[in-house]
Amino acid sequence: MIPPRIRHIFRAITARFWWVSLLILVLIIQMNTTEFYPSTWPKRFEQIKETGVLRVLVPDAPETFHSTTVDFREFDRALVQHFADSLNLKIEFIEHPSSESMIRALKSGAADLAVGIPIEPTSKVQFSEPMLDYQLQLIRHRDTPPLEFTDDLAFELVVGDESIEAQALTALSVDRPEIQWVTSNALAPHEILDRINQGSIQYTVILGPDFRRVRTLFPDLEVDQTLGERLAFAWAFPETVDSRLLEAANTFLTDNEDTIAGLIEAHIDQQPASIADVKTFTQQLEARLPAFESLFREAALLTGWDWRLLVAVAYQESHLDPNARSPTGVRGIMMLTLNTMRELGYESRLDPKQSIEGGARYLAQLKERLPNRIKDPDRTWFTLAAYNMGMGHLEDARVLTERQGGNPDRWQDVAARLPLLQDPTYYRTLKFGFGRGKQAAKYVANIQQYYEFLLWRSEIDTNLAANPEKVSE
C-alpha cells in the first residue's frame, strides 16, 4: 500500500511534467515503426554477405515503358546484376512504381540500394557516382503546334503522378515558373502517349532515351524541344549505409567503364526498328492477324508459350503469310523445313494450323534442350536464336562467350559475340564453323520489338475493356 503523501507527490509531478510522459510514449511508438525497427535498419556489409542476397529497388514497368516480361533493355537491372555478381551475391529485385516510392522504401530499410534515381541533394539518401544523365524531352503529335511557354498560352502538359518526369519538372520550375503541368495517377506513361497519339492530350515530357525506346510504338509522335539542364542518375543508398558498401559500388563503377559502355550500347543506344517498318508491321498485323489469332492462341495453350510471342516470331519469319517461301527452302507462316515438319508429325507446311502448331512445338523443344540453369527471359531469347541459326551455332557462341570471360547463360553477353561467328579468326576454332551471327542477333532483336508492341497493344485493349468510360474521354 502506497502512503497517501507519496501518491499525492507523484500526482503533482505527473500533472506538472505531463509532457515527459507523452515524450516517452512517442519514443516507444517510434521505436516500433517500420523506419526504426531493428530488422529494417540498413544492413551492415557483413550481414549482406552472410545472407548472400543484395536487395535492390527498381522502377516497375509503367515508369520505364516496358512490361515486366520484357527486361532485355533494362540498363539499370543489368548493371546492378553485374555489381551483385562482383560481390558473389544473388540479387532480389523489388519493384516500385516511382522514384519517390523507392526513396521512401529505401529509407524504411526495405532494400540495400535503389537504381535509376535522379540525384537530388534534398532526398536525404547517399548517392553513388553518376553513370547516366538525361534531359527532359517535350513530346507532341506531329499535327499539334509547337509549344511556346508564355503566360497567356493555354495548353495541356500531362505527366504521371510521382514520376521521374514530375520530379524533373518541379526542379525545372524553380528557374522557369512559366512551365505549368498537371499530374495523373489514373494513366500509365504509355497511356499518356496513347492519348497524345489520339489527340486527347496535347503534350507530355519524357526523360532521356525513353522516347527513342518507345517511338516505334507511336510513329506519329515527335520531340518538340528539350527542357532544362541534364539530370544525373545514380544508385541511392540509405543515409546510414555501411560506407564499405558505398565504396564497393563506386569502385565497381570506376573500374568497369567498358562494361557500362557496353550496357549503354546494348540497352540504351540500341538501334530501334525504323518507323516505316513499324507502320508496315501494324498495317499487316491488322489485315492478317484476325484470320490466324485463334490458331496462335490454341498453339500457345498446347505449348505454354505466349501467343503474342508466337505472333511476333511468325511475323519475323513470314509477315504472317501462310504461303511464304525462302531461297533456303523453308516455307509457311512459321517457315519450317520439310524434315522438321515430318519429325513433328505434320504433313503440310502451307496449312496455317499445322505450321503454327508445328512452329510452337519446335520452339518448345528447343527451349527444353537448353541447360536448366538458364532462366527466362534469357532462356526465351536463346531459344529464338536457335530457331533461326540452329542449336549448334548457338552453342558455339556460348562457348566463345565463356572463353572471353562472359556469361554463357546470359543472352546479352552471348548476343554481343554472335557477330564473331562470321569472323574466321573465331569460327575456325569452333565446332560448327561459320554461322550467320549478325542475322541471328538482329532476328531476336526484331522479335523482341514486335513482341513488346503486341504486349503494349494488349495492355491498352485490356485497360479499355476494364474501363470502358475511358473510350469516350
C-alpha positions in Angstrom: 0.0 0.0 0.0 1.5 3.3 -1.1 1.2 6.0 1.6 -1.2 8.9 0.7 1.5 11.5 0.9 3.7 9.6 -1.6 0.7 9.3 -4.0 0.0 13.0 -3.7 3.6 13.9 -4.6 3.6 11.5 -7.6 0.3 13.0 -8.9 1.7 16.5 -8.6 4.9 15.7 -10.5 2.9 13.9 -13.2 0.5 16.8 -13.6 3.3 19.3 -13.8 5.5 17.3 -16.2 2.9 15.6 -18.3 4.9 16.3 -21.4 7.7 14.0 -20.2 5.3 11.0 -20.1 4.0 12.0 -23.6 7.5 12.2 -24.9 8.4 8.7 -23.6 5.2 7.3 -25.2 6.0 8.9 -28.5 9.6 7.4 -28.4 8.2 4.0 -27.7 5.8 4.2 -30.6 8.6 5.4 -32.9 10.9 2.6 -32.0 8.2 0.2 -33.2 7.6 1.9 -36.5 9.0 0.5 -39.8 11.7 3.0 -40.1 13.3 2.4 -36.7 12.6 -1.2 -36.2 16.0 -3.0 -36.0 15.1 -5.7 -38.6 14.7 -2.9 -41.2 17.8 -0.9 -40.4 20.3 -0.7 -43.3 22.3 -4.0 -43.2 26.0 -3.9 -42.5 28.2 -5.2 -45.3 28.9 -8.4 -43.4 25.2 -9.1 -42.9 24.5 -8.7 -46.7 27.4 -11.1 -47.5 26.1 -13.6 -44.9 22.6 -13.6 -46.4 24.1 -13.8 -49.8 21.4 -11.5 -51.3 21.5 -7.9 -52.4 18.1 -6.3 -52.2 17.6 -3.8 -55.0 14.7 -1.4 -55.6 13.9 -1.0 -59.3 11.2 1.0 -61.2 8.4 -1.2 -62.4 7.2 -1.4 -66.0 4.9 1.7 -66.2 7.7 4.2 -65.4 10.1 2.6 -67.8 7.5 1.9 -70.6 8.3 -1.9 -70.5 6.3 -4.9 -69.5 7.9 -6.9 -66.7 8.1 -9.8 -69.2 10.5 -7.8 -71.4 13.5 -6.7 -69.5 16.0 -7.1 -72.3 16.8 -3.4 -72.5 16.8 -2.5 -68.8 20.2 -0.9 -68.3 19.8 -0.4 -64.5 18.9 -4.0 -63.8 21.7 -5.3 -66.0 24.3 -3.1 -64.4 23.4 -3.8 -60.8 23.3 -7.5 -61.7 27.0 -7.2 -62.7 27.7 -5.4 -59.4 26.0 -8.2 -57.4 28.0 -10.8 -59.4 31.2 -9.0 -58.5 30.3 -9.4 -54.8 29.3 -13.1 -55.3 25.8 -12.2 -54.2 22.4 -13.2 -55.6 20.0 -10.3 -56.3 16.4 -9.7 -55.3 14.6 -7.1 -57.4 11.9 -5.2 -55.6 9.6 -3.2 -57.9 8.1 0.1 -57.1 6.0 2.5 -59.2 8.2 5.6 -58.9 11.4 7.1 -57.7 9.7 8.7 -54.8 8.2 5.5 -53.6 11.6 3.8 -54.0 13.2 6.5 -51.8 10.6 6.0 -49.1 11.1 2.2 -49.2 14.9 2.7 -49.1 14.6 5.0 -46.0 12.4 2.3 -44.3 15.1 -0.3 -44.8 13.2 -2.3 -47.4 16.3 -2.7 -49.6 20.1 -2.2 -49.7 20.0 0.2 -52.6 17.8 1.7 -55.4 18.7 2.1 -59.0 17.8 4.7 -61.6 17.4 7.6 -59.1 17.8 11.2 -60.1 20.4 12.9 -57.9 18.6 15.3 -55.6 20.5 16.8 -52.7 17.3 17.1 -50.6 16.5 13.4 -50.8 18.3 12.5 -47.6 19.9 9.5 -49.0 23.5 8.8 -50.2 24.3 8.6 -53.9 26.9 6.7 -55.8 28.9 8.2 -58.6 26.5 9.0 -61.5 26.6 6.8 -64.5 23.9 8.4 -66.8 22.5 11.9 -67.3 19.2 12.6 -69.1 17.4 15.6 -70.4 13.6 16.3 -70.5 12.1 16.0 -73.9 8.8 17.6 -74.7 6.6 15.2 -76.7 3.7 16.1 -79.0 1.8 14.7 -82.0 3.3 15.9 -85.3 0.0 17.7 -86.1 0.0 19.6 -82.7 1.5 23.1 -82.9 5.0 23.5 -81.4 4.7 24.7 -77.7 5.8 28.1 -76.5 5.8 28.7 -72.8 4.0 32.0 -72.2 1.8 33.4 -69.5 -1.3 33.7 -71.7 -1.0 30.4 -73.6 -3.4 27.6 -72.6 -2.0 24.1 -73.1 -2.2 20.7 -71.6 1.1 19.1 -70.4 0.4 15.9 -68.5 2.8 13.6 -66.7 2.4 10.7 -64.3 1.9 11.4 -60.6 5.2 10.8 -58.6 7.0 10.1 -61.9 10.6 11.0 -62.5 9.3 13.5 -65.1 7.2 15.2 -62.5 10.2 15.5 -60.2 12.3 16.9 -63.0 9.6 19.5 -63.9 9.3 20.5 -60.2 13.1 21.2 -60.2 12.9 23.0 -63.5 10.0 25.2 -62.5 12.2 26.9 -59.8 14.0 28.8 -62.6 11.2 28.6 -65.2 7.9 29.3 -63.3 6.1 29.7 -66.6 6.1 25.9 -67.1 2.9 24.5 -65.8 1.7 20.9 -65.9 -0.9 18.5 -64.4 -0.2 15.1 -63.0 -2.3 12.0 -63.4 -2.4 8.9 -61.2 -5.0 7.2 -63.4 -2.9 7.0 -66.6 0.3 5.0 -67.0 3.0 6.7 -69.1 2.3 4.6 -72.2 -1.4 5.6 -71.8 -0.5 9.3 -71.8 1.4 8.7 -75.0 -1.5 6.9 -76.5 -3.8 9.8 -75.6 -1.4 12.2 -77.3 -1.4 9.9 -80.3 -5.3 10.1 -80.3 -5.3 13.8 -79.8 -7.0 13.9 -76.4 -3.8 15.2 -74.6 -1.5 17.8 -76.2 1.9 17.3 -74.6 4.0 15.3 -72.1 7.6 15.1 -71.2 10.0 12.1 -71.1 13.5 11.8 -69.7 16.4 10.9 -71.9 16.3 7.9 -74.2 12.9 6.6 -73.1 11.1 8.2 -76.0 13.5 6.7 -78.5 12.7 3.4 -76.9 9.0 3.6 -77.5 8.8 5.8 -80.6 8.3 2.8 -82.7 5.0 2.3 -80.9 4.0 5.9 -81.7 5.4 6.8 -85.1 3.3 10.0 -85.3 4.8 11.5 -82.1 7.9 13.6 -82.1 10.2 15.6 -79.8 9.1 19.3 -79.7 12.1 20.6 -77.7 14.4 19.8 -74.8 13.9 21.4 -71.4 16.4 22.4 -68.7 19.8 21.1 -67.8 20.7 17.4 -67.9 19.7 15.4 -64.8 22.2 13.0 -63.4 21.2 9.5 -62.3 22.9 7.2 -59.8 22.3 4.4 -57.3 20.8 5.6 -54.0 21.7 4.1 -50.6 20.2 4.6 -47.1 21.6 7.7 -45.3 23.2 5.4 -42.7 24.6 2.9 -45.3 27.7 1.0 -44.4 30.4 3.1 -46.1 32.1 -0.1 -47.3 29.1 -1.0 -49.5 29.0 2.5 -51.0 32.8 2.4 -51.6 32.4 -1.0 -53.2 29.7 0.4 -55.6 31.8 3.4 -56.5 34.9 1.3 -57.1 32.8 -1.1 -59.3 31.5 1.9 -61.3 35.0 3.3 -61.7 36.7 0.0 -62.6 34.1 -1.1 -65.1 33.7 1.7 -67.5 34.0 -0.6 -70.5 31.2 -2.8 -69.1 29.0 0.2 -68.5 29.7 1.5 -72.1 28.7 -1.9 -73.4 25.5 -2.0 -71.4 24.6 1.5 -72.6 25.1 0.4 -76.2 23.1 -2.7 -75.7 20.2 -1.3 -73.6 20.0 2.4 -74.3 21.6 3.1 -77.7 20.1 0.1 -79.3 19.0 1.0 -82.8 15.2 0.7 -82.9 13.2 -0.5 -85.9 12.6 2.1 -88.5 9.3 4.0 -88.4 8.5 2.7 -91.9 9.0 -0.9 -90.7 6.7 -0.4 -87.7 3.9 1.1 -89.9 4.2 -1.8 -92.2 4.0 -4.1 -89.2 0.9 -2.5 -87.8 -0.8 -2.5 -91.2 -0.1 -6.1 -91.9 -1.0 -7.1 -88.3 -4.4 -5.5 -88.6 -5.0 -7.0 -92.1 -3.7 -10.6 -91.5 -3.8 -11.5 -87.8 -7.6 -11.8 -87.3 -7.6 -14.8 -89.6 -5.0 -16.6 -87.6 -5.3 -15.3 -84.0 -7.3 -18.3 -82.7 -4.7 -20.7 -84.1 -1.9 -18.9 -82.3 -3.9 -19.0 -79.1 -4.5 -22.7 -79.5 -0.8 -23.3 -80.1 0.0 -21.3 -77.0 -2.3 -23.4 -74.9 -0.6 -26.5 -76.3 3.0 -25.4 -75.6 2.8 -22.9 -72.8 4.2 -20.1 -75.0 2.7 -16.6 -75.0 0.5 -16.4 -78.2 1.7 -12.9 -78.8 5.3 -14.1 -78.8 4.4 -16.7 -81.3 2.8 -14.0 -83.5 6.0 -11.9 -83.3 8.0 -15.0 -84.4 5.6 -15.6 -87.3 5.7 -12.0 -88.4 9.5 -12.0 -88.4 9.6 -15.3 -90.3 6.9 -14.7 -92.9 5.0 -11.4 -92.3 2.1 -13.8 -91.4 1.9 -15.1 -95.0 0.9 -18.8 -95.0 2.4 -19.2 -98.5 5.8 -17.6 -97.8 8.9 -19.3 -99.2 12.5 -18.6 -98.7 15.5 -19.3 -101.0 16.7 -21.9 -98.5 13.6 -24.0 -98.9 11.7 -23.2 -95.7 8.0 -22.5 -96.2 4.8 -21.5 -94.5 3.8 -19.0 -91.8 6.4 -20.3 -89.4 9.0 -21.1 -92.1 9.9 -24.6 -91.1 11.9 -27.1 -93.1 10.1 -30.2 -94.6 12.2 -32.5 -92.4 11.3 -30.6 -89.2 7.6 -30.8 -90.1 7.8 -34.5 -90.7 9.7 -35.1 -87.5 6.9 -33.3 -85.6 4.3 -35.4 -87.4 2.8 -32.9 -89.7 2.1 -33.1 -93.5 1.7 -29.6 -94.9 3.8 -26.5 -94.2 1.2 -24.4 -96.1 -1.6 -25.3 -93.8 -1.7 -22.4 -91.3 -2.9 -24.6 -88.4 -0.2 -27.2 -88.9 2.5 -24.6 -89.5 1.7 -22.5 -86.4 1.3 -25.6 -84.1 4.5 -27.1 -85.5 6.5 -23.9 -85.1 5.2 -23.6 -81.5 6.1 -27.2 -80.7 9.5 -26.9 -82.3 10.2 -23.7 -80.2 9.2 -25.6 -77.0 11.5 -28.5 -77.9 14.4 -26.1 -78.5 13.8 -24.4 -75.1 13.8 -27.8 -73.4 17.2 -28.6 -74.8 18.8 -25.7 -73.1 20.6 -26.2 -69.7 18.2 -25.9 -66.8 20.3 -23.3 -65.1 19.4 -20.7 -67.9 16.3 -18.8 -66.7 13.8 -16.6 -68.5 13.9 -14.2 -70.2 17.4 -15.2 -71.4 16.1 -18.8 -72.0 13.5 -17.5 -74.4 15.9 -15.3 -76.3 18.4 -18.2 -76.7 15.5 -20.4 -78.0 14.7 -17.8 -80.7 18.3 -17.6 -81.7 18.5 -21.4 -82.0 15.2 -21.4 -84.1 17.0 -19.0 -86.5 20.5 -20.3 -86.7 20.4 -23.8 -85.2 21.3 -25.1 -81.7 24.9 -26.0 -82.8 25.8 -22.4 -83.8 24.2 -21.1 -80.6 26.3 -23.4 -78.5 29.4 -22.2 -80.4 28.5 -18.7 -79.5 28.1 -19.7 -75.8 31.5 -21.5 -75.8 33.1 -18.4 -77.3 31.4 -16.1 -74.7 32.8 -18.3 -71.9 36.3 -18.2 -73.5 36.2 -14.4 -73.5 35.1 -14.2 -69.8 31.5 -13.5 -70.5 28.5 -15.3 -69.0 27.4 -18.0 -71.5 24.0 -18.2 -69.8 23.2 -14.5 -70.2 21.7 -13.5 -73.6 23.2 -10.1 -73.5 26.7 -11.5 -73.2 26.2 -14.1 -75.9 24.4 -11.7 -78.3 27.5 -9.4 -78.2 29.6 -12.3 -79.5 27.3 -13.6 -82.2 28.8 -11.5 -85.0 32.2 -13.2 -84.3 30.8 -16.4 -85.8 31.3 -14.7 -89.1 35.0 -13.9 -88.4 37.4 -16.7 -89.5 39.7 -15.8 -86.5 37.0 -17.2 -84.3 34.7 -19.6 -86.2 37.7 -21.7 -87.3 38.2 -22.6 -83.6 34.6 -23.6 -83.1 32.8 -26.9 -83.7 30.2 -25.8 -86.2 32.3 -23.2 -88.0 30.8 -20.2 -89.8 27.4 -19.0 -88.7 25.2 -16.0 -89.5 25.6 -14.5 -86.1 24.7 -10.9 -87.0 21.5 -12.1 -88.7 20.6 -14.1 -85.6 21.2 -11.2 -83.2 19.0 -8.9 -85.4 16.4 -11.6 -85.7 16.0 -11.8 -81.9 16.0 -8.0 -81.5 13.2 -7.6 -84.1 11.1 -10.3 -82.4 11.6 -8.6 -79.1 10.4 -5.3 -80.5 7.4 -6.8 -82.2 6.5 -8.7 -79.0 6.8 -5.6 -77.0 4.4 -3.8 -79.4 1.9 -6.7 -79.1 2.1 -6.6 -75.3 1.6 -2.9 -75.2 -1.4 -3.2 -77.6 -2.9 -5.9 -75.4 -2.4 -3.8 -72.3 -4.2 -0.9 -73.9 -7.1 -3.1 -75.1 -7.4 -4.7 -71.6 -7.5 -1.3 -69.9 -10.2 -0.1 -72.2 -12.2 -3.2 -71.7 -11.9 -2.9 -67.9 -12.6 0.9 -68.0 -15.0 1.5 -71.0 -15.6 5.1 -69.8 -12.0 5.9 -71.0 -13.0 5.3 -74.6 -15.2 8.4 -74.6 -12.9 10.6 -72.6 
